Amino acid sequence: MRDRLSYMLNLTELKTLTQSTLSVLELLRSPIWIFNLEKNQIEWANNAALQLWQIKSIDELFSINWNVSYPFTETELEQITHKKSIIKRWFFNLKDKHLFLDGICTSIEQDKNHSIFLIEGNDLSLEQHIYAWQIQTQKELKYRLDFEQIIATLSTHFISLDSQKINQGINHALQIIGEFEKVERSYVFIFSDSSLKFLSNTHEWCANGIASYIDILQNIETGMIPWFTEKIKKNEIIHIPDVSNLSVEANTEKELLEIQSIKSLLCVPIIDYENILGFVGFDAVNNKKYWSKDSINLLNIFAEMLAQTLHRQKFEIEIKEHQRKLAHLINSLPGIVFKADNDHQWSMKYLSEGCLKLTGYEPEELIKLEKLTYNDLTHPEDLPRVINTINESILQGNYYEVEYRIYTKSGEEKWVWEKGSGVFDDLGNVKRIEGFITDITQLKRTENALIKAEFQYRSIFENITQGIFQSTSDGQYITANPALAQIYGYDSPEELINTFTNLETQLYVEPQQRDLFIKRLKQQGYIKNFEIQVYRKDKSIIWTSETARAVYDENGIFLYYEGTVEDITLRRLTETKLLHDAFYDKLTDLPNRTWLMLQLTTSIIDFHQDPEKMYAVLFIDLDSFKVVNDSLGHLVGDELIKQVANRLKNELRAKDKIARFGGDEFVVILESLQDINEVIKIAERIKEQFKRPFILGNDHVFTGASIGITMSSFGYNTPTELLRDADIAMYQAKAKGKSCYVIFNPEMKKAAFDRLQIENDLRQAIEEENLQLYYQPIISLSTGKLMGFEALIRWSHPSRNWIIPHDFIPIAEETGLIDPLSIWILKEACHQLKKWKVDYPQAANLVINVNLSAQQLREIRLIHQLMNILEQTGLEGKDLKLEITESCFLEVIEKQNGVVEQLKALGVGLCIDDFGVGYSSLSRLHEFSIDILKIDRSFIHRLDNNQTAIVQTIITLAHNLGFNVVAEGIETQKQLEQLKQLKCELGQGYLFSKPLDRNAATQYICSSQSFYNTSI
């Protein structure tokens, strides 16, 4: 036997099977067989085993009705798979007998996919097997009884567990199952939220000497243990006999378990109505443990009990929370929730905490004390009515409502409202009543106040100046006050209400406005200051402002509209006038500058959005308007502006726009243009309108218009840019001779800039006296002697060289610089002539001619300034001649006779300059107090072609009126000879001398002799 055991022990050392090994095993007398764990069958046996089983070959195992029970428990299987050999009793149920064998079982790896057990068996007697089976059965029976006892204990434990002690109960239950299974740790993990993203160790039991991790394992992110979490979510049991053998996909979990020194693990999900709450588990720390089916069953049963317990705990918590909320709600109500028994007085059996605030008594004082009841608080006059109301309603099975008075503990009288209903038993008998009592003292006071207010409101309603109404949804008045009737022109509210059956068609000027009014009311529930036109009784139209709201009952059902009406006709008329005045010119009733800027902005925006929407702007300025204004008066000037506005409107298309920009300036906007030709045609038509005279009272006045045009194609962004360029073009038109139009081009900007620069430089030159006077000799045509000079202004610009007067005098006139410039010229010319007279005897009889503009002639300070200059220079008035153009006389002379007379009183002579180029009538010359006529050079030049008629007529007329004549621009000997023959007294021109500076003029004086004695 020792040899046999020794051999058997050697047999357990086999690691793999080879063919040679099987040959040796075939020869042994001991029965040996191989059991395949995956296939759960014997797949090889030696001859000794075959003889014992009474079969000839291994194939008969599969062909005969032969049975072998699964031989291994889970614990044994674990030991064998971990290379531990065990002695195992086998039972074979053969055809004609039962066979028991003891065998040494050893695990051998046959290949990567199969583990096989090599077993050497030893036959036992039937008695031995029966005894062994009894022992085994007794052990299993004891385990089963202990297991069932544990289950019963747990069931009793959880069923009797108080909800306040559930946590302690769970910990105790964990101890029970932990000690029964002989594990080191048992525990519960619960998911913190329904999304299963966080997990916490809520309960734990640890054996003596085993570390606890419950404080650490809180709010664990399940994403940190993905393998473990996924299995729990799938409701899978996690069975880990050996943590060290966990797969790679569970590396995170493996590290976490090893940190806690866990060698084996078993976890079962906790399921509550298909919702995963968490899991319960066992840990083996000291030794590895293969978890049996009983262990799994125990955890499953525990998990089910725990799920039910947690569900019960949650339910009880919710019930308590609902009870708490209900109690809080009842006690927070502004009154008393009560329950009263059905006795003759309906005595109170429950009163909520609101009793104290309402009555001043604690609920117990009115329930438990027999000497005082709630009915004792009720006003004696009201108590019978209260009891009667309750009894009648309860008998009819209805709710009851009653208002009555009570006395509080402090003696205060309060009004209360009570509502209740009966509680009946199965036979229909009234057991009690339940209801609610609340304080309505303030409501009663409010009702009294409302009664008073109703009286006051009625007074206001009848006497207020605003109309007040209530109307139905289909447009009929329900109520109306006298003011509303008066606004609409009716004698009384009754007449108004009876007249109107449909406000939309009878009242509103625009019936669709009623639809809009109602639509807004329905959308907003309120409308304020809705302004509409309505018909009065006499069919006259007025403006009203209506404010209204929709009124609904407590169920949200519409009742009526109510509101106020105010007559705003006067205000609307005033607003309309103010709006018109803000955008229209009072004189012409044309749109004004403000309106124009808005329209230009719109045109600019439209063009930017759609370049095909071309437009043009015409800037129109009247020529010589100031002459009319100053000569004929402002009233006549205003009438001229109005007539011009009418003519311009008549020449425009319906889609064109015109505005008065200011003074005598107008702006026209032409839109929807195809090309520039449309603009030119309109400009030509406007120009033609100014060829006809304007009839201003008894006067026929001619005036032209200078027109500047600019186009949208220049890409303007602001109205200011647009008007700037149109204005530049307009000034170019004036520079061309007025009464014409000029289309803007970018080069004009430079000209405008140059003009501005000249203006600035001229201002500086006048201030610094950097201008010079030149003197052109005036010769007696009969003697050839020097008679005087015409003073001519010259400007030597520091960067532009010489600038002729034609380029800067108009700028001086427009900018107001002409006044200081003219004073300087007068002063300088008078000073120079006086100096010559003093220094040179031959200059004693010389005179000086100075040009004077119409603007200077209108200057009220002219006479005073002249007197000062003559006084300062010591020059006599007779030595000064003022030259005024023919057009100046037309503009000013008739209205300035007083000035002319004052000039004549000073001895100053007056000359009409450039005579013949203006529009004055020769027959009117006798009306003017002048001394000399100067014939324009254009007529003198015609003398070379023997065209003498005009010059002869002027000279003859002048002589007949007692005027001397000066011929300007004499350049040829032929011109001189003809003028002499026509008996023209004086002349000047390049034939005699060009204009001379001061020094050259002085030399001319010194060397002066008869022109005829000098060679030409």
Stockholm file with secondary structure:
# STOCKHOLM 1.0

chainA/1-1016         MRDRLSYMLNLTELKTLTQSTLSVLELLRSPIWIFNLEKNQIEWANNAALQLWQIKSIDELFSINWNVSYPFTETELEQITHKKSIIKRWFFNLKDKHLFLDGICTSIEQDKNHSIFLIEGNDLSLEQHIYAWQIQTQKELKYRLDFEQIIATLSTHFISLDSQKINQGINHALQIIGEFEKVERSYVFIFSDSSLKFLSNTHEWCANGIASYIDILQNIETGMIPWFTEKIKKNEIIHIPDVSNLSVEANTEKELLEIQSIKSLLCVPIIDYENILGFVGFDAVNNKKYWSKDSINLLNIFAEMLAQTLHRQKFEIEIKEHQRKLAHLINSLPGIVFKADNDHQWSMKYLSEGCLKLTGYEPEELIKLEKLTYNDLTHPEDLPRVINTINESILQGNYYEVEYRIYTKSGEEKWVWEKGSGVFDDLGNVKRIEGFITDITQLKRTENALIKAEFQYRSIFENITQGIFQSTSDGQYITANPALAQIYGYDSPEELINTFTNLETQLYVEPQQRDLFIKRLKQQGYIKNFEIQVYRKDKSIIWTSETARAVYDENGIFLYYEGTVEDITLRRLTETKLLHDAFYDKLTDLPNRTWLMLQLTTSIIDFHQDPEKMYAVLFIDLDSFKVVNDSLGHLVGDELIKQVANRLKNELRAKDKIARFGGDEFVVILESLQDINEVIKIAERIKEQFKRPFILGNDHVFTGASIGITMSSFGYNTPTELLRDADIAMYQAKAKGKSCYVIFNPEMKKAAFDRLQIENDLRQAIEEENLQLYYQPIISLSTGKLMGFEALIRWSHPSRNWIIPHDFIPIAEETGLIDPLSIWILKEACHQLKKWKVDYPQAANLVINVNLSAQQLREIRLIHQLMNILEQTGLEGKDLKLEITESCFLEVIEKQNGVVEQLKALGVGLCIDDFGVGYSSLSRLHEFSIDILKIDRSFIHRLDNNQTAIVQTIITLAHNLGFNVVAEGIETQKQLEQLKQLKCELGQGYLFSKPLDRNAATQYICSSQSFYNTSI
#=GR chainA/1-1016 SS CHHHHHHHHHHTTCCSCCHHHHHHHHHCSSCEEEEETTTTEEEEECHHHHHHHTCSSTTHHHHSCCEECCCCCHHHHHHHHTTCCEEEEEEEECSSCEEEEEEEEEEEECSSSCEEEEEEEEECCHHHHHHHHHHHHHHHHHHHHHHHHHHHHHHHHHHTCCGGGHHHHHHHHHHHHHHHHTCSEEEEEEESSTTCCEEEEEEEEECTTCCCCTTTSSSEEGGGSHHHHHHHHTTCCEEESCGGGCCGGGHHHHHHHHHTTCCEEEEEEEEETTEEEEEEEEEECSSCCCCCHHHHHHHHHHHHHHHHHHHHHHHHHHHHHHHHHHHHHHHHSSEEEEEEESSTTCCEEEECTHHHHHHSSCHHHHHTCTTCCHHHHBCTTTHHHHHHHHHHHHHTTCCEEEEEEEECTTSCEEEEEEEEEEEECTTSCEEEEEEEEEECHHHHHHHHHHHHHHHHHHHHHHHCSSEEEEECTTSCEEEECHHHHHHTTCSSHHHHHHHCSCHHHHTBSSTHHHHHHHHHHHHHSEEEEEEEEEECTTSCEEEEEEEEEEEECTTSCEEEEEEEEEECHHHHHHHHHHHHHHHBCTTTCCBCHHHHHHHHHHHHHHHHHCTTSEEEEEEEEETTHHHHHHHHCHHHHHHHHHHHHHHHHHTSCTTCEEEEEETTEEEEEEEEESSHHHHHHHHHHHHHHTTSCEEETTEEECCCEEEEEEEGGGCCCSHHHHHHHHHHHHHHHHHTTSSSEEECCTHHHHHHHHHHHHHHHHHHHHHHTCEEEEEEEEEETTTCCEEEEEEEEEEEETTTEEECHHHHHHHHHHHTTHHHHHHHHHHHHHHHHHHHHHHCGGGTTCEEEEECCHHHHHCTTHHHHHHHHHHHHTCCGGGEEEEEEHHHHHHHGGGCHHHHHHHHHHTCEEEEEEETSSCCCGGGGGGSCCSEEEECHHHHHGGGGTCCHHHHHHHHHHHHTTCEEEECCCCSHHHHHHHHHTTCCEECSTTTCCCBCHHHHHHHHHTCCCGGGSCC
#=GC SS_cons          CHHHHHHHHHHTTCCSCCHHHHHHHHHCSSCEEEEETTTTEEEEECHHHHHHHTCSSTTHHHHSCCEECCCCCHHHHHHHHTTCCEEEEEEEECSSCEEEEEEEEEEEECSSSCEEEEEEEEECCHHHHHHHHHHHHHHHHHHHHHHHHHHHHHHHHHHTCCGGGHHHHHHHHHHHHHHHHTCSEEEEEEESSTTCCEEEEEEEEECTTCCCCTTTSSSEEGGGSHHHHHHHHTTCCEEESCGGGCCGGGHHHHHHHHHTTCCEEEEEEEEETTEEEEEEEEEECSSCCCCCHHHHHHHHHHHHHHHHHHHHHHHHHHHHHHHHHHHHHHHHSSEEEEEEESSTTCCEEEECTHHHHHHSSCHHHHHTCTTCCHHHHBCTTTHHHHHHHHHHHHHTTCCEEEEEEEECTTSCEEEEEEEEEEEECTTSCEEEEEEEEEECHHHHHHHHHHHHHHHHHHHHHHHCSSEEEEECTTSCEEEECHHHHHHTTCSSHHHHHHHCSCHHHHTBSSTHHHHHHHHHHHHHSEEEEEEEEEECTTSCEEEEEEEEEEEECTTSCEEEEEEEEEECHHHHHHHHHHHHHHHBCTTTCCBCHHHHHHHHHHHHHHHHHCTTSEEEEEEEEETTHHHHHHHHCHHHHHHHHHHHHHHHHHTSCTTCEEEEEETTEEEEEEEEESSHHHHHHHHHHHHHHTTSCEEETTEEECCCEEEEEEEGGGCCCSHHHHHHHHHHHHHHHHHTTSSSEEECCTHHHHHHHHHHHHHHHHHHHHHHTCEEEEEEEEEETTTCCEEEEEEEEEEEETTTEEECHHHHHHHHHHHTTHHHHHHHHHHHHHHHHHHHHHHCGGGTTCEEEEECCHHHHHCTTHHHHHHHHHHHHTCCGGGEEEEEEHHHHHHHGGGCHHHHHHHHHHTCEEEEEEETSSCCCGGGGGGSCCSEEEECHHHHHGGGGTCCHHHHHHHHHHHHTTCEEEECCCCSHHHHHHHHHTTCCEECSTTTCCCBCHHHHHHHHHTCCCGGGSCC
//
